[in-house]
Amino acid sequence: MEILNAKIEKETNEKLDKMVKSKRYKNKSEAVRKVIEEHFDEHPELFAPDDLEEITKAADEMSDQEFDRLAAKVFRGSRSAAELVAEGRDR
């Protein structure tokens, strides 16, 4: 494992303390690790390949099934392409 030093807001630190005190996590380091990992799992689009823009242009000419297969390959996440698009519209 790597060591990461980060400054956080007082409120965030208090929330981490609360998570540890409730025995949800052994310590703050574990809590931070798990929260970051969960965030990454929930947002696979953060790690999309560099050629995503080209793929997106080609998506206009694809059937829904082809697009779903491509999205699964690109995002490698648990959510469908429709769910990812719907989330993007909410922003």
C-alpha positions in Angstrom: 0.0 0.0 0.0 1.0 3.6 -0.6 0.8 6.4 2.0 -1.2 9.5 1.1 -1.2 12.7 3.2 -4.3 14.8 2.6 -5.9 17.8 4.3 -9.6 17.4 5.0 -12.3 19.6 6.5 -13.0 19.4 10.2 -16.5 18.0 9.5 -15.1 15.3 7.3 -12.6 14.3 10.1 -15.5 14.2 12.6 -17.5 11.9 10.2 -14.5 9.6 9.9 -14.2 9.5 13.7 -17.9 8.6 14.0 -17.5 5.8 11.5 -14.6 4.3 13.5 -16.4 4.8 16.8 -19.4 3.0 15.5 -17.1 0.0 14.7 -17.9 0.2 11.0 -14.2 0.5 10.3 -11.1 -0.4 12.4 -9.5 3.0 11.9 -9.7 6.2 9.8 -7.2 4.9 7.2 -9.5 1.9 6.5 -12.5 4.2 6.4 -10.9 6.5 3.8 -9.7 3.6 1.7 -13.2 2.0 1.6 -15.0 5.2 0.8 -12.6 6.0 -2.0 -12.9 2.5 -3.4 -16.7 2.6 -3.2 -16.6 6.0 -5.1 -14.4 4.5 -7.8 -16.7 1.5 -8.1 -19.7 3.8 -8.5 -18.0 6.0 -11.1 -16.2 3.8 -13.6 -16.6 6.6 -16.2 -13.7 8.3 -14.3 -11.4 5.7 -15.9 -12.7 5.7 -19.4 -10.1 5.3 -22.1 -8.6 8.4 -23.9 -10.4 7.5 -27.1 -13.9 7.9 -25.5 -14.7 10.9 -27.6 -14.2 9.0 -30.8 -16.2 6.1 -29.5 -19.0 8.5 -28.5 -19.3 9.8 -32.1 -19.5 6.3 -33.4 -22.3 5.5 -30.9 -24.8 7.6 -32.8 -24.7 5.0 -35.6 -25.1 2.0 -33.3 -28.1 0.0 -32.3 -29.1 0.0 -28.7 -27.6 -3.5 -28.2 -24.3 -2.6 -29.8 -24.1 0.5 -27.7 -24.8 -1.5 -24.5 -22.1 -4.0 -25.3 -19.6 -1.1 -26.0 -20.6 0.7 -22.9 -20.0 -2.4 -20.8 -16.6 -2.8 -22.4 -15.6 0.9 -21.9 -17.0 1.5 -18.4 -16.6 -2.0 -17.0 -19.2 -1.1 -14.4 -22.3 -2.7 -12.9 -24.6 -0.1 -14.4 -26.1 -0.2 -17.8 -25.5 2.4 -20.5 -29.0 3.7 -20.0 -28.4 4.2 -16.3 -25.1 6.1 -16.9 -26.8 8.3 -19.5 -29.7 9.0 -17.2 -27.2 10.0 -14.4 -25.4 12.3 -16.7 -28.7 14.1 -17.6 -29.4 14.7 -13.9 -26.2 16.8 -13.5 
